Amino acid sequence: MRTALFLDEEFKAAVVVAGAQARIETLQAGTPVFYRDNTRNLDILEYPSGQKFEIWFLHGAPGDKNYGVLRELKETAA
């Protein structure tokens, strides 16, 4: 019996695009966003102002206090 392939490359690409669009829309609405940058292997907190911080999560802490800031990320021009 062959198992159906649910997570093909086209589906994965659509999920990445949808996630990026949701991040942009959330920031435009004035709400900060937490996300994982797998390219840099960092957990990030991004504010609508454009400021980004590397963070770590404090597992088991209350939702409004469940992370700590390690450093501000300064983006460099490509």
PDB file of N, CA, C, O and CB in Angstrom:
ATOM      1  N   MET A   1       0.840  -1.179   0.000  1.00  0.00           N
ATOM      2  CA  MET A   1       0.000   0.000   0.000  1.00  0.00           C
ATOM      3  C   MET A   1       0.889   1.247   0.000  1.00  0.00           C
ATOM      4  O   MET A   1       1.821   1.357   0.797  1.00  0.00           O
ATOM      5  CB  MET A   1      -0.958  -0.005   1.222  1.00  0.00           C
ATOM      6  N   ARG A   2       0.598   2.155  -0.877  1.00  0.00           N
ATOM      7  CA  ARG A   2       1.382   3.378  -0.983  1.00  0.00           C
ATOM      8  C   ARG A   2       0.761   4.467  -0.114  1.00  0.00           C
ATOM      9  O   ARG A   2      -0.453   4.671  -0.133  1.00  0.00           O
ATOM     10  CB  ARG A   2       1.476   3.844  -2.454  1.00  0.00           C
ATOM     11  N   THR A   3       1.596   5.157   0.643  1.00  0.00           N
ATOM     12  CA  THR A   3       1.139   6.258   1.496  1.00  0.00           C
ATOM     13  C   THR A   3       1.048   7.527   0.661  1.00  0.00           C
ATOM     14  O   THR A   3       1.957   7.839  -0.108  1.00  0.00           O
ATOM     15  CB  THR A   3       2.095   6.465   2.710  1.00  0.00           C
ATOM     16  N   ALA A   4      -0.046   8.252   0.813  1.00  0.00           N
ATOM     17  CA  ALA A   4      -0.216   9.506   0.084  1.00  0.00           C
ATOM     18  C   ALA A   4       0.809  10.526   0.571  1.00  0.00           C
ATOM     19  O   ALA A   4       1.132  10.577   1.757  1.00  0.00           O
ATOM     20  CB  ALA A   4      -1.655  10.055   0.257  1.00  0.00           C
ATOM     21  N   LEU A   5       1.309  11.325  -0.343  1.00  0.00           N
ATOM     22  CA  LEU A   5       2.278  12.356  -0.001  1.00  0.00           C
ATOM     23  C   LEU A   5       1.531  13.666   0.188  1.00  0.00           C
ATOM     24  O   LEU A   5       1.203  14.343  -0.787  1.00  0.00           O
ATOM     25  CB  LEU A   5       3.379  12.489  -1.098  1.00  0.00           C
ATOM     26  N   PHE A   6       1.259  14.029   1.441  1.00  0.00           N
ATOM     27  CA  PHE A   6       0.478  15.217   1.746  1.00  0.00           C
ATOM     28  C   PHE A   6       1.324  16.484   1.739  1.00  0.00           C
ATOM     29  O   PHE A   6       0.834  17.563   1.406  1.00  0.00           O
ATOM     30  CB  PHE A   6      -0.193  15.060   3.084  1.00  0.00           C
ATOM     31  N   LEU A   7       2.571  16.353   2.100  1.00  0.00           N
ATOM     32  CA  LEU A   7       3.418  17.530   2.235  1.00  0.00           C
ATOM     33  C   LEU A   7       4.416  17.613   1.082  1.00  0.00           C
ATOM     34  O   LEU A   7       5.629  17.601   1.290  1.00  0.00           O
ATOM     35  CB  LEU A   7       4.157  17.507   3.578  1.00  0.00           C
ATOM     36  N   ASP A   8       3.886  17.695  -0.129  1.00  0.00           N
ATOM     37  CA  ASP A   8       4.780  17.817  -1.273  1.00  0.00           C
ATOM     38  C   ASP A   8       5.400  19.206  -1.315  1.00  0.00           C
ATOM     39  O   ASP A   8       5.014  20.079  -0.537  1.00  0.00           O
ATOM     40  CB  ASP A   8       4.030  17.527  -2.580  1.00  0.00           C
ATOM     41  N   GLU A   9       6.336  19.418  -2.197  1.00  0.00           N
ATOM     42  CA  GLU A   9       7.078  20.678  -2.255  1.00  0.00           C
ATOM     43  C   GLU A   9       6.171  21.870  -2.558  1.00  0.00           C
ATOM     44  O   GLU A   9       6.395  22.956  -2.024  1.00  0.00           O
ATOM     45  CB  GLU A   9       8.170  20.589  -3.306  1.00  0.00           C
ATOM     46  N   GLU A  10       5.171  21.693  -3.388  1.00  0.00           N
ATOM     47  CA  GLU A  10       4.249  22.784  -3.705  1.00  0.00           C
ATOM     48  C   GLU A  10       3.466  23.214  -2.462  1.00  0.00           C
ATOM     49  O   GLU A  10       3.264  24.405  -2.226  1.00  0.00           O
ATOM     50  CB  GLU A  10       3.280  22.360  -4.824  1.00  0.00           C
ATOM     51  N   PHE A  11       3.029  22.237  -1.676  1.00  0.00           N
ATOM     52  CA  PHE A  11       2.301  22.538  -0.448  1.00  0.00           C
ATOM     53  C   PHE A  11       3.204  23.268   0.545  1.00  0.00           C
ATOM     54  O   PHE A  11       2.791  24.262   1.143  1.00  0.00           O
ATOM     55  CB  PHE A  11       1.746  21.247   0.181  1.00  0.00           C
ATOM     56  N   LYS A  12       4.428  22.784   0.722  1.00  0.00           N
ATOM     57  CA  LYS A  12       5.374  23.418   1.644  1.00  0.00           C
ATOM     58  C   LYS A  12       5.648  24.865   1.245  1.00  0.00           C
ATOM     59  O   LYS A  12       5.710  25.747   2.100  1.00  0.00           O
ATOM     60  CB  LYS A  12       6.688  22.628   1.686  1.00  0.00           C
ATOM     61  N   ALA A  13       5.811  25.105  -0.051  1.00  0.00           N
ATOM     62  CA  ALA A  13       6.057  26.464  -0.527  1.00  0.00           C
ATOM     63  C   ALA A  13       4.860  27.367  -0.243  1.00  0.00           C
ATOM     64  O   ALA A  13       5.038  28.530   0.119  1.00  0.00           O
ATOM     65  CB  ALA A  13       6.367  26.456  -2.029  1.00  0.00           C
ATOM     66  N   ALA A  14       3.653  26.849  -0.401  1.00  0.00           N
ATOM     67  CA  ALA A  14       2.443  27.630  -0.124  1.00  0.00           C
ATOM     68  C   ALA A  14       2.352  27.985   1.353  1.00  0.00           C
ATOM     69  O   ALA A  14       1.918  29.085   1.694  1.00  0.00           O
ATOM     70  CB  ALA A  14       1.191  26.855  -0.556  1.00  0.00           C
ATOM     71  N   VAL A  15       2.753  27.076   2.234  1.00  0.00           N
ATOM     72  CA  VAL A  15       2.743  27.346   3.676  1.00  0.00           C
ATOM     73  C   VAL A  15       3.736  28.452   4.011  1.00  0.00           C
ATOM     74  O   VAL A  15       3.425  29.333   4.812  1.00  0.00           O
ATOM     75  CB  VAL A  15       3.076  26.065   4.476  1.00  0.00           C
ATOM     76  N   VAL A  16       4.913  28.423   3.420  1.00  0.00           N
ATOM     77  CA  VAL A  16       5.928  29.455   3.663  1.00  0.00           C
ATOM     78  C   VAL A  16       5.407  30.821   3.216  1.00  0.00           C
ATOM     79  O   VAL A  16       5.563  31.806   3.937  1.00  0.00           O
ATOM     80  CB  VAL A  16       7.249  29.113   2.921  1.00  0.00           C
ATOM     81  N   VAL A  17       4.794  30.887   2.043  1.00  0.00           N
ATOM     82  CA  VAL A  17       4.255  32.144   1.531  1.00  0.00           C
ATOM     83  C   VAL A  17       3.143  32.659   2.438  1.00  0.00           C
ATOM     84  O   VAL A  17       3.095  33.849   2.748  1.00  0.00           O
ATOM     85  CB  VAL A  17       3.733  31.963   0.095  1.00  0.00           C
ATOM     86  N   ALA A  18       2.256  31.776   2.860  1.00  0.00           N
ATOM     87  CA  ALA A  18       1.148  32.176   3.745  1.00  0.00           C
ATOM     88  C   ALA A  18       1.679  32.685   5.084  1.00  0.00           C
ATOM     89  O   ALA A  18       1.165  33.670   5.616  1.00  0.00           O
ATOM     90  CB  ALA A  18       0.181  30.990   3.976  1.00  0.00           C
ATOM     91  N   GLY A  19       2.686  32.037   5.627  1.00  0.00           N
ATOM     92  CA  GLY A  19       3.274  32.480   6.894  1.00  0.00           C
ATOM     93  C   GLY A  19       3.928  33.842   6.774  1.00  0.00           C
ATOM     94  O   GLY A  19       3.786  34.682   7.663  1.00  0.00           O
ATOM     95  N   ALA A  20       4.640  34.067   5.684  1.00  0.00           N
ATOM     96  CA  ALA A  20       5.287  35.364   5.469  1.00  0.00           C
ATOM     97  C   ALA A  20       4.243  36.466   5.321  1.00  0.00           C
ATOM     98  O   ALA A  20       4.413  37.563   5.854  1.00  0.00           O
ATOM     99  CB  ALA A  20       6.193  35.319   4.221  1.00  0.00           C
ATOM    100  N   GLN A  21       3.167  36.175   4.602  1.00  0.00           N
ATOM    101  CA  GLN A  21       2.110  37.168   4.422  1.00  0.00           C
ATOM    102  C   GLN A  21       1.413  37.471   5.752  1.00  0.00           C
ATOM    103  O   GLN A  21       1.099  38.627   6.034  1.00  0.00           O
ATOM    104  CB  GLN A  21       1.084  36.676   3.383  1.00  0.00           C
ATOM    105  N   ALA A  22       1.174  36.460   6.556  1.00  0.00           N
ATOM    106  CA  ALA A  22       0.546  36.661   7.867  1.00  0.00           C
ATOM    107  C   ALA A  22       1.437  37.509   8.766  1.00  0.00           C
ATOM    108  O   ALA A  22       0.940  38.362   9.500  1.00  0.00           O
ATOM    109  CB  ALA A  22       0.249  35.307   8.540  1.00  0.00           C
ATOM    110  N   ARG A  23       2.741  37.285   8.718  1.00  0.00           N
ATOM    111  CA  ARG A  23       3.686  38.100   9.504  1.00  0.00           C
ATOM    112  C   ARG A  23       3.595  39.564   9.095  1.00  0.00           C
ATOM    113  O   ARG A  23       3.508  40.445   9.951  1.00  0.00           O
ATOM    114  CB  ARG A  23       5.138  37.588   9.323  1.00  0.00           C
ATOM    115  N   ILE A  24       3.614  39.825   7.809  1.00  0.00           N
ATOM    116  CA  ILE A  24       3.525  41.201   7.309  1.00  0.00           C
ATOM    117  C   ILE A  24       2.214  41.852   7.728  1.00  0.00           C
ATOM    118  O   ILE A  24       2.211  42.990   8.197  1.00  0.00           O
ATOM    119  CB  ILE A  24       3.658  41.227   5.780  1.00  0.00           C
ATOM    120  N   GLU A  25       1.113  41.151   7.567  1.00  0.00           N
ATOM    121  CA  GLU A  25      -0.198  41.708   7.919  1.00  0.00           C
ATOM    122  C   GLU A  25      -0.302  41.982   9.415  1.00  0.00           C
ATOM    123  O   GLU A  25      -0.890  42.983   9.825  1.00  0.00           O
ATOM    124  CB  GLU A  25      -1.315  40.755   7.486  1.00  0.00           C
ATOM    125  N   THR A  26       0.261  41.105  10.223  1.00  0.00           N
ATOM    126  CA  THR A  26       0.219  41.285  11.672  1.00  0.00           C
ATOM    127  C   THR A  26       1.033  42.506  12.086  1.00  0.00           C
ATOM    128  O   THR A  26       0.592  43.291  12.924  1.00  0.00           O
ATOM    129  CB  THR A  26       0.743  40.031  12.386  1.00  0.00           C
ATOM    130  N   LEU A  27       2.219  42.668  11.502  1.00  0.00           N
ATOM    131  CA  LEU A  27       3.039  43.844  11.790  1.00  0.00           C
ATOM    132  C   LEU A  27       2.339  45.121  11.330  1.00  0.00           C
ATOM    133  O   LEU A  27       2.378  46.130  12.033  1.00  0.00           O
ATOM    134  CB  LEU A  27       4.414  43.719  11.113  1.00  0.00           C
ATOM    135  N   GLN A  28       1.707  45.090  10.172  1.00  0.00           N
ATOM    136  CA  GLN A  28       0.987  46.260   9.659  1.00  0.00           C
ATOM    137  C   GLN A  28      -0.192  46.622  10.562  1.00  0.00           C
ATOM    138  O   GLN A  28      -0.599  47.782  10.618  1.00  0.00           O
ATOM    139  CB  GLN A  28       0.493  45.997   8.228  1.00  0.00           C
ATOM    140  N   ALA A  29      -0.736  45.642  11.260  1.00  0.00           N
ATOM    141  CA  ALA A  29      -1.839  45.891  12.189  1.00  0.00           C
ATOM    142  C   ALA A  29      -1.343  46.441  13.525  1.00  0.00           C
ATOM    143  O   ALA A  29      -2.143  46.755  14.406  1.00  0.00           O
ATOM    144  CB  ALA A  29      -2.630  44.608  12.419  1.00  0.00           C
ATOM    145  N   GLY A  30      -0.007  46.558  13.673  1.00  0.00           N
ATOM    146  CA  GLY A  30       0.553  47.140  14.887  1.00  0.00           C
ATOM    147  C   GLY A  30       0.869  46.157  15.990  1.00  0.00           C
ATOM    148  O   GLY A  30       1.072  46.555  17.137  1.00  0.00           O
ATOM    149  N   THR A  31       0.912  44.878  15.660  1.00  0.00           N
ATOM    150  CA  THR A  31       1.163  43.844  16.660  1.00  0.00           C
ATOM    151  C   THR A  31       2.540  43.218  16.457  1.00  0.00           C
ATOM    152  O   THR A  31       2.880  42.857  15.331  1.00  0.00           O
ATOM    153  CB  THR A  31       0.074  42.762  16.599  1.00  0.00           C
ATOM    154  N   PRO A  32       3.343  43.080  17.514  1.00  0.00           N
ATOM    155  CA  PRO A  32       4.637  42.407  17.385  1.00  0.00           C
ATOM    156  C   PRO A  32       4.454  40.937  17.016  1.00  0.00           C
ATOM    157  O   PRO A  32       3.401  40.347  17.259  1.00  0.00           O
ATOM    158  CB  PRO A  32       5.437  42.527  18.691  1.00  0.00           C
ATOM    159  N   VAL A  33       5.494  40.360  16.428  1.00  0.00           N
ATOM    160  CA  VAL A  33       5.432  38.979  15.956  1.00  0.00           C
ATOM    161  C   VAL A  33       6.638  38.204  16.484  1.00  0.00           C
ATOM    162  O   VAL A  33       7.771  38.682  16.436  1.00  0.00           O
ATOM    163  CB  VAL A  33       5.382  38.925  14.404  1.00  0.00           C
ATOM    164  N   PHE A  34       6.370  37.006  16.984  1.00  0.00           N
ATOM    165  CA  PHE A  34       7.427  36.059  17.351  1.00  0.00           C
ATOM    166  C   PHE A  34       7.519  35.041  16.214  1.00  0.00           C
ATOM    167  O   PHE A  34       6.499  34.579  15.703  1.00  0.00           O
ATOM    168  CB  PHE A  34       7.134  35.352  18.749  1.00  0.00           C
ATOM    169  N   TYR A  35       8.747  34.696  15.823  1.00  0.00           N
ATOM    170  CA  TYR A  35       8.893  33.645  14.817  1.00  0.00           C
ATOM    171  C   TYR A  35      10.281  33.029  14.892  1.00  0.00           C
ATOM    172  O   TYR A  35      11.192  33.563  15.524  1.00  0.00           O
ATOM    173  CB  TYR A  35       8.633  34.202  13.407  1.00  0.00           C
ATOM    174  N   ARG A  36      10.408  31.907  14.238  1.00  0.00           N
ATOM    175  CA  ARG A  36      11.675  31.185  14.171  1.00  0.00           C
ATOM    176  C   ARG A  36      12.322  31.447  12.828  1.00  0.00           C
ATOM    177  O   ARG A  36      11.710  31.195  11.790  1.00  0.00           O
ATOM    178  CB  ARG A  36      11.469  29.667  14.394  1.00  0.00           C
ATOM    179  N   ASP A  37      13.556  31.952  12.824  1.00  0.00           N
ATOM    180  CA  ASP A  37      14.327  32.132  11.603  1.00  0.00           C
ATOM    181  C   ASP A  37      15.243  30.917  11.491  1.00  0.00           C
ATOM    182  O   ASP A  37      16.303  30.864  12.116  1.00  0.00           O
ATOM    183  CB  ASP A  37      15.147  33.494  11.612  1.00  0.00           C
ATOM    184  N   ASN A  38      14.822  29.946  10.691  1.00  0.00           N
ATOM    185  CA  ASN A  38      15.596  28.711  10.568  1.00  0.00           C
ATOM    186  C   ASN A  38      16.899  28.913   9.810  1.00  0.00           C
ATOM    187  O   ASN A  38      17.844  28.145   9.991  1.00  0.00           O
ATOM    188  CB  ASN A  38      14.772  27.651   9.879  1.00  0.00           C
ATOM    189  N   THR A  39      16.961  29.930   8.967  1.00  0.00           N
ATOM    190  CA  THR A  39      18.195  30.206   8.228  1.00  0.00           C
ATOM    191  C   THR A  39      19.309  30.601   9.182  1.00  0.00           C
ATOM    192  O   THR A  39      20.446  30.152   9.042  1.00  0.00           O
ATOM    193  CB  THR A  39      17.970  31.314   7.187  1.00  0.00           C
ATOM    194  N   ARG A  40      18.972  31.455  10.164  1.00  0.00           N
ATOM    195  CA  ARG A  40      19.970  31.913  11.141  1.00  0.00           C
ATOM    196  C   ARG A  40      19.905  31.140  12.453  1.00  0.00           C
ATOM    197  O   ARG A  40      20.703  31.378  13.360  1.00  0.00           O
ATOM    198  CB  ARG A  40      19.781  33.391  11.419  1.00  0.00           C
ATOM    199  N   ASN A  41      18.952  30.212  12.552  1.00  0.00           N
ATOM    200  CA  ASN A  41      18.783  29.398  13.757  1.00  0.00           C
ATOM    201  C   ASN A  41      18.516  30.268  14.984  1.00  0.00           C
ATOM    202  O   ASN A  41      19.120  30.080  16.040  1.00  0.00           O
ATOM    203  CB  ASN A  41      20.024  28.532  13.991  1.00  0.00           C
ATOM    204  N   LEU A  42      17.579  31.246  14.821  1.00  0.00           N
ATOM    205  CA  LEU A  42      17.250  32.186  15.890  1.00  0.00           C
ATOM    206  C   LEU A  42      15.751  32.256  16.125  1.00  0.00           C
ATOM    207  O   LEU A  42      14.960  32.115  15.192  1.00  0.00           O
ATOM    208  CB  LEU A  42      17.790  33.572  15.562  1.00  0.00           C
ATOM    209  N   ASP A  43      15.365  32.475  17.374  1.00  0.00           N
ATOM    210  CA  ASP A  43      13.997  32.862  17.714  1.00  0.00           C
ATOM    211  C   ASP A  43      13.989  34.383  17.739  1.00  0.00           C
ATOM    212  O   ASP A  43      14.857  35.001  18.356  1.00  0.00           O
ATOM    213  CB  ASP A  43      13.520  32.242  19.104  1.00  0.00           C
ATOM    214  N   ILE A  44      13.009  34.991  17.069  1.00  0.00           N
ATOM    215  CA  ILE A  44      13.008  36.439  16.874  1.00  0.00           C
ATOM    216  C   ILE A  44      11.692  37.050  17.329  1.00  0.00           C
ATOM    217  O   ILE A  44      10.618  36.477  17.149  1.00  0.00           O
ATOM    218  CB  ILE A  44      13.265  36.780  15.407  1.00  0.00           C
ATOM    219  N   LEU A  45      11.810  38.235  17.927  1.00  0.00           N
ATOM    220  CA  LEU A  45      10.677  39.103  18.226  1.00  0.00           C
ATOM    221  C   LEU A  45      10.839  40.319  17.336  1.00  0.00           C
ATOM    222  O   LEU A  45      11.852  41.013  17.406  1.00  0.00           O
ATOM    223  CB  LEU A  45      10.608  39.498  19.762  1.00  0.00           C
ATOM    224  N   GLU A  46       9.834  40.583  16.489  1.00  0.00           N
ATOM    225  CA  GLU A  46       9.885  41.730  15.589  1.00  0.00           C
ATOM    226  C   GLU A  46       8.742  42.678  15.913  1.00  0.00           C
ATOM    227  O   GLU A  46       7.595  42.260  16.069  1.00  0.00           O
ATOM    228  CB  GLU A  46       9.817  41.280  14.110  1.00  0.00           C
ATOM    229  N   TYR A  47       9.071  43.953  16.011  1.00  0.00           N
ATOM    230  CA  TYR A  47       8.077  44.991  16.279  1.00  0.00           C
ATOM    231  C   TYR A  47       7.671  45.680  14.981  1.00  0.00           C
ATOM    232  O   TYR A  47       8.435  45.681  14.016  1.00  0.00           O
ATOM    233  CB  TYR A  47       8.624  46.024  17.287  1.00  0.00           C
ATOM    234  N   PRO A  48       6.472  46.267  14.947  1.00  0.00           N
ATOM    235  CA  PRO A  48       6.030  46.983  13.751  1.00  0.00           C
ATOM    236  C   PRO A  48       6.999  48.099  13.324  1.00  0.00           C
ATOM    237  O   PRO A  48       7.038  48.462  12.148  1.00  0.00           O
ATOM    238  CB  PRO A  48       4.655  47.572  13.993  1.00  0.00           C
ATOM    239  N   SER A  49       7.765  48.633  14.252  1.00  0.00           N
ATOM    240  CA  SER A  49       8.745  49.682  13.936  1.00  0.00           C
ATOM    241  C   SER A  49       9.919  49.158  13.114  1.00  0.00           C
ATOM    242  O   SER A  49      10.697  49.939  12.569  1.00  0.00           O
ATOM    243  CB  SER A  49       9.266  50.308  15.219  1.00  0.00           C
ATOM    244  N   GLY A  50      10.043  47.843  13.026  1.00  0.00           N
ATOM    245  CA  GLY A  50      11.149  47.229  12.301  1.00  0.00           C
ATOM    246  C   GLY A  50      12.240  46.688  13.207  1.00  0.00           C
ATOM    247  O   GLY A  50      13.121  45.959  12.753  1.00  0.00           O
ATOM    248  N   GLN A  51      12.186  47.040  14.486  1.00  0.00           N
ATOM    249  CA  GLN A  51      13.185  46.506  15.422  1.00  0.00           C
ATOM    250  C   GLN A  51      13.004  45.000  15.555  1.00  0.00           C
ATOM    251  O   GLN A  51      11.886  44.492  15.634  1.00  0.00           O
ATOM    252  CB  GLN A  51      13.070  47.192  16.816  1.00  0.00           C
ATOM    253  N   LYS A  52      14.137  44.300  15.576  1.00  0.00           N
ATOM    254  CA  LYS A  52      14.132  42.849  15.749  1.00  0.00           C
ATOM    255  C   LYS A  52      15.089  42.489  16.874  1.00  0.00           C
ATOM    256  O   LYS A  52      16.159  43.081  17.019  1.00  0.00           O
ATOM    257  CB  LYS A  52      14.525  42.120  14.428  1.00  0.00           C
ATOM    258  N   PHE A  53      14.675  41.499  17.670  1.00  0.00           N
ATOM    259  CA  PHE A  53      15.467  41.048  18.799  1.00  0.00           C
ATOM    260  C   PHE A  53      15.586  39.536  18.766  1.00  0.00           C
ATOM    261  O   PHE A  53      14.618  38.831  18.478  1.00  0.00           O
ATOM    262  CB  PHE A  53      14.850  41.517  20.125  1.00  0.00           C
ATOM    263  N   GLU A  54      16.786  39.042  19.066  1.00  0.00           N
ATOM    264  CA  GLU A  54      16.953  37.615  19.296  1.00  0.00           C
ATOM    265  C   GLU A  54      16.443  37.345  20.707  1.00  0.00           C
ATOM    266  O   GLU A  54      16.793  38.055  21.649  1.00  0.00           O
ATOM    267  CB  GLU A  54      18.460  37.154  19.114  1.00  0.00           C
ATOM    268  N   ILE A  55      15.624  36.326  20.842  1.00  0.00           N
ATOM    269  CA  ILE A  55      15.034  36.003  22.143  1.00  0.00           C
ATOM    270  C   ILE A  55      15.254  34.536  22.475  1.00  0.00           C
ATOM    271  O   ILE A  55      15.691  33.749  21.636  1.00  0.00           O
ATOM    272  CB  ILE A  55      13.530  36.332  22.158  1.00  0.00           C
ATOM    273  N   TRP A  56      14.944  34.190  23.710  1.00  0.00           N
ATOM    274  CA  TRP A  56      14.849  32.791  24.110  1.00  0.00           C
ATOM    275  C   TRP A  56      13.555  32.647  24.873  1.00  0.00           C
ATOM    276  O   TRP A  56      13.107  33.570  25.554  1.00  0.00           O
ATOM    277  CB  TRP A  56      16.083  32.335  24.972  1.00  0.00           C
ATOM    278  N   PHE A  57      12.961  31.478  24.749  1.00  0.00           N
ATOM    279  CA  PHE A  57      11.689  31.220  25.416  1.00  0.00           C
ATOM    280  C   PHE A  57      11.914  30.607  26.786  1.00  0.00           C
ATOM    281  O   PHE A  57      12.770  29.741  26.961  1.00  0.00           O
ATOM    282  CB  PHE A  57      10.814  30.302  24.566  1.00  0.00           C
ATOM    283  N   LEU A  58      11.135  31.068  27.756  1.00  0.00           N
ATOM    284  CA  LEU A  58      11.167  30.544  29.122  1.00  0.00           C
ATOM    285  C   LEU A  58       9.991  29.590  29.259  1.00  0.00           C
ATOM    286  O   LEU A  58       8.875  30.005  29.572  1.00  0.00           O
ATOM    287  CB  LEU A  58      11.104  31.700  30.200  1.00  0.00           C
ATOM    288  N   HIS A  59      10.245  28.333  29.025  1.00  0.00           N
ATOM    289  CA  HIS A  59       9.189  27.331  29.032  1.00  0.00           C
ATOM    290  C   HIS A  59       8.530  27.233  30.404  1.00  0.00           C
ATOM    291  O   HIS A  59       9.205  27.149  31.430  1.00  0.00           O
ATOM    292  CB  HIS A  59       9.745  25.974  28.618  1.00  0.00           C
ATOM    293  N   GLY A  60       7.206  27.244  30.400  1.00  0.00           N
ATOM    294  CA  GLY A  60       6.445  27.140  31.635  1.00  0.00           C
ATOM    295  C   GLY A  60       6.103  28.477  32.265  1.00  0.00           C
ATOM    296  O   GLY A  60       5.324  28.520  33.216  1.00  0.00           O
ATOM    297  N   ALA A  61       6.664  29.570  31.761  1.00  0.00           N
ATOM    298  CA  ALA A  61       6.375  30.905  32.306  1.00  0.00           C
ATOM    299  C   ALA A  61       5.038  31.403  31.757  1.00  0.00           C
ATOM    300  O   ALA A  61       4.592  30.941  30.707  1.00  0.00           O
ATOM    301  CB  ALA A  61       7.519  31.911  31.954  1.00  0.00           C
ATOM    302  N   PRO A  62       4.392  32.342  32.458  1.00  0.00           N
ATOM    303  CA  PRO A  62       3.136  32.904  31.948  1.00  0.00           C
ATOM    304  C   PRO A  62       3.348  33.550  30.578  1.00  0.00           C
ATOM    305  O   PRO A  62       4.442  34.022  30.265  1.00  0.00           O
ATOM    306  CB  PRO A  62       2.563  33.940  32.942  1.00  0.00           C
ATOM    307  N   GLY A  63       2.291  33.564  29.770  1.00  0.00           N
ATOM    308  CA  GLY A  63       2.369  34.022  28.389  1.00  0.00           C
ATOM    309  C   GLY A  63       2.954  35.405  28.193  1.00  0.00           C
ATOM    310  O   GLY A  63       3.610  35.653  27.181  1.00  0.00           O
ATOM    311  N   ASP A  64       2.733  36.314  29.131  1.00  0.00           N
ATOM    312  CA  ASP A  64       3.262  37.665  28.956  1.00  0.00           C
ATOM    313  C   ASP A  64       4.700  37.803  29.464  1.00  0.00           C
ATOM    314  O   ASP A  64       5.296  38.876  29.367  1.00  0.00           O
ATOM    315  CB  ASP A  64       2.371  38.661  29.671  1.00  0.00           C
ATOM    316  N   LYS A  65       5.251  36.718  30.004  1.00  0.00           N
ATOM    317  CA  LYS A  65       6.621  36.753  30.543  1.00  0.00           C
ATOM    318  C   LYS A  65       7.394  35.504  30.143  1.00  0.00           C
ATOM    319  O   LYS A  65       8.256  35.034  30.884  1.00  0.00           O
ATOM    320  CB  LYS A  65       6.596  36.886  32.079  1.00  0.00           C
ATOM    321  N   ASN A  66       7.079  34.969  28.964  1.00  0.00           N
ATOM    322  CA  ASN A  66       7.666  33.685  28.593  1.00  0.00           C
ATOM    323  C   ASN A  66       8.858  33.791  27.642  1.00  0.00           C
ATOM    324  O   ASN A  66       9.193  32.830  26.949  1.00  0.00           O
ATOM    325  CB  ASN A  66       6.619  32.831  27.968  1.00  0.00           C
ATOM    326  N   TYR A  67       9.496  34.961  27.612  1.00  0.00           N
ATOM    327  CA  TYR A  67      10.686  35.100  26.780  1.00  0.00           C
ATOM    328  C   TYR A  67      11.634  36.122  27.403  1.00  0.00           C
ATOM    329  O   TYR A  67      11.236  36.963  28.208  1.00  0.00           O
ATOM    330  CB  TYR A  67      10.303  35.519  25.339  1.00  0.00           C
ATOM    331  N   GLY A  68      12.893  36.020  27.006  1.00  0.00           N
ATOM    332  CA  GLY A  68      13.894  36.996  27.400  1.00  0.00           C
ATOM    333  C   GLY A  68      14.605  37.488  26.157  1.00  0.00           C
ATOM    334  O   GLY A  68      14.713  36.758  25.172  1.00  0.00           O
ATOM    335  N   VAL A  69      15.086  38.708  26.190  1.00  0.00           N
ATOM    336  CA  VAL A  69      15.786  39.293  25.047  1.00  0.00           C
ATOM    337  C   VAL A  69      17.284  39.063  25.217  1.00  0.00           C
ATOM    338  O   VAL A  69      17.864  39.386  26.254  1.00  0.00           O
ATOM    339  CB  VAL A  69      15.469  40.816  24.911  1.00  0.00           C
ATOM    340  N   LEU A  70      17.898  38.500  24.181  1.00  0.00           N
ATOM    341  CA  LEU A  70      19.347  38.303  24.189  1.00  0.00           C
ATOM    342  C   LEU A  70      20.076  39.517  23.619  1.00  0.00           C
ATOM    343  O   LEU A  70      21.062  39.981  24.192  1.00  0.00           O
ATOM    344  CB  LEU A  70      19.716  37.049  23.391  1.00  0.00           C
ATOM    345  N   ARG A  71      19.585  40.032  22.481  1.00  0.00           N
ATOM    346  CA  ARG A  71      20.237  41.173  21.844  1.00  0.00           C
ATOM    347  C   ARG A  71      19.349  41.722  20.750  1.00  0.00           C
ATOM    348  O   ARG A  71      18.480  41.026  20.224  1.00  0.00           O
ATOM    349  CB  ARG A  71      21.611  40.780  21.275  1.00  0.00           C
ATOM    350  N   GLU A  72      19.579  42.978  20.415  1.00  0.00           N
ATOM    351  CA  GLU A  72      18.894  43.555  19.269  1.00  0.00           C
ATOM    352  C   GLU A  72      19.646  43.141  18.006  1.00  0.00           C
ATOM    353  O   GLU A  72      20.876  43.134  17.977  1.00  0.00           O
ATOM    354  CB  GLU A  72      18.799  45.112  19.387  1.00  0.00           C
ATOM    355  N   LEU A  73      18.900  42.801  16.981  1.00  0.00           N
ATOM    356  CA  LEU A  73      19.501  42.413  15.710  1.00  0.00           C
ATOM    357  C   LEU A  73      19.570  43.632  14.803  1.00  0.00           C
ATOM    358  O   LEU A  73      18.554  44.273  14.533  1.00  0.00           O
ATOM    359  CB  LEU A  73      18.697  41.266  15.036  1.00  0.00           C
ATOM    360  N   LYS A  74      20.732  43.938  14.350  1.00  0.00           N
ATOM    361  CA  LYS A  74      20.930  45.039  13.409  1.00  0.00           C
ATOM    362  C   LYS A  74      21.069  44.431  12.026  1.00  0.00           C
ATOM    363  O   LYS A  74      22.044  43.736  11.738  1.00  0.00           O
ATOM    364  CB  LYS A  74      22.188  45.911  13.782  1.00  0.00           C
ATOM    365  N   GLU A  75      20.100  44.692  11.179  1.00  0.00           N
ATOM    366  CA  GLU A  75      20.130  44.141   9.824  1.00  0.00           C
ATOM    367  C   GLU A  75      21.154  44.909   9.002  1.00  0.00           C
ATOM    368  O   GLU A  75      21.265  46.129   9.128  1.00  0.00           O
ATOM    369  CB  GLU A  75      18.723  44.206   9.156  1.00  0.00           C
ATOM    370  N   THR A  76      21.890  44.214   8.175  1.00  0.00           N
ATOM    371  CA  THR A  76      22.877  44.850   7.316  1.00  0.00           C
ATOM    372  C   THR A  76      22.390  44.822   5.876  1.00  0.00           C
ATOM    373  O   THR A  76      21.630  43.940   5.476  1.00  0.00           O
ATOM    374  CB  THR A  76      24.248  44.155   7.444  1.00  0.00           C
ATOM    375  N   ALA A  77      22.834  45.782   5.122  1.00  0.00           N
ATOM    376  CA  ALA A  77      22.451  45.844   3.711  1.00  0.00           C
ATOM    377  C   ALA A  77      23.086  44.678   2.963  1.00  0.00           C
ATOM    378  O   ALA A  77      24.206  44.263   3.264  1.00  0.00           O
ATOM    379  CB  ALA A  77      22.876  47.201   3.077  1.00  0.00           C
ATOM    380  N   ALA A  78      22.365  44.167   1.999  1.00  0.00           N
ATOM    381  CA  ALA A  78      22.861  43.022   1.220  1.00  0.00           C
ATOM    382  C   ALA A  78      23.853  43.469   0.166  1.00  0.00           C
ATOM    383  O   ALA A  78      24.373  42.643  -0.583  1.00  0.00           O
ATOM    384  CB  ALA A  78      21.700  42.275   0.555  1.00  0.00           C
TER     385      ALA A  78
END
